[in-house]
Amino acid sequence: MARRRLTDNEKATILAAVSGILLLLSGVTGASQWRRTFAFLEIVLGPSVVLFVVRVIFVALGSVGGIFVLLGAYAFREKRIRLGKVLILLGTGFTLVSLILYVILQLQHGDLPFVGAGALGATGVVLSIVARYKAKPRPLLR
């Protein structure tokens, strides 16, 4: 019995699901880096209610990156490609920026940035970006 080939969207679903699981298992989130970034901004700009609210939003979104990526995988599975792409963008966008800041800080201190859980988290971020670009929405009008 011949197996049919997976579509790009089915491949994207699998990649996003694996990515979300890796992000959750590794515990890599953007929350700690965003917390440090906003602490630095408070030193430079001074305490502010607006800065506090933005910080809470960034830390909250950075904390649930893996969950957003898993929700994106589910949206891909349900053929809601545009929604899935937005969810993955939210899930990895905040984590990706904080991961880049993390790598820069680790390299400045002479440490290896991708050891253990960091390697799983980085792999999860890369896979989620690949999944996002692999998924192709159907045209709204035919």
Secondary structure, DSSP 8 states (H G I E B T S, - for coil): -------HHHHHHHHHHHHHHHHHHHT--SHHHHHHHHHHHHHHH---HHHHHHHHHHHHHHHTHHHHHHHHHHHHHTT-HHHHHHHHHHHHHHHHHHHHHHHHHHHHTT--S-STHHHHHHHHHHHHHHHHHH-----S--
